[in-house]
Amino acid sequence: MNKQEKVNFVINTLNELYPDIPIPLDHKDPYTLLVAVLLSAQCTDVRVNKITPLLFAKADNPYDMIKMSVEEIKEIIRPCGLSPMKSKGIHGLSHILIDKHNGEVPQSFEHLEALPAVGHKTAGVVMSQAFGVPAFPVDTHIHRLMYRWNLTNGKNVVQTEKDAKRLFPKETWNDLHLQIIWYGREYSPARGWDLDKDIITKTIGRSTVINDYEKSKKH
């Protein structure tokens, strides 16, 4: 298969597996999504979805959030890890949304990335899932799979994102980044990986990755 055929194979396989794509983080609007994505850094989506209802019961908008202290926010979100940084980020960005954006989440990468504790990936998730703007936020699953599929050299997430945007048509980005995440969790995890179930890697995977897998199974 040439590169284009591989890309088409990935898109078609993922569309068959995930015709309806669930959004991993529970939210009801751009603000609650922004907070949920911020909390998901180095934390599972499952855990975030258990914690956000507790937080949003007290504050599901920036005006109520700034009525809480950083310490109160920290206590609620502690199970998500990195709570000192995340609580300051949530409190700080809520202030900025009120002061600079009329309490609304801005619809631009530039303004989102200027918010405390909001990086490029978080901004990408909000732009794509809240506003439908084409983005390709790269998480650990996408980074791992793009390398396994020999679609990037895997040096860093910045390069992986560039390669993904270059290879895949823009209109597929928002669905595709979610489909790859689900596929990575179900069929191509970092640990406990079964290549026989991972049809995409088995079909188009990097030969060194497949060889290493075969060797590891022999030991």
Secondary structure, 3 states (H helix, E strand, C coil): CCHHHHHHHHHHHHHHHCCCCCCCCCCCCHHHHHHHHHHCCCCCHHHHHHHHHHHHHHCCCHHHHCCCCHHHHHHHHHHHCCHHHHHHHHHHHHHHHHHHHCCCCCCCHHHHHCCCCCCHHHHHHHHHHHHCCCCCCCCHHHHHHHHHCCCCCCCCHHHHHHHHHHHCCHHHHHHHHHHHHHHHHHCCCCCCCCHHHCHHHHHHCCHHHHHHHHHHHHC
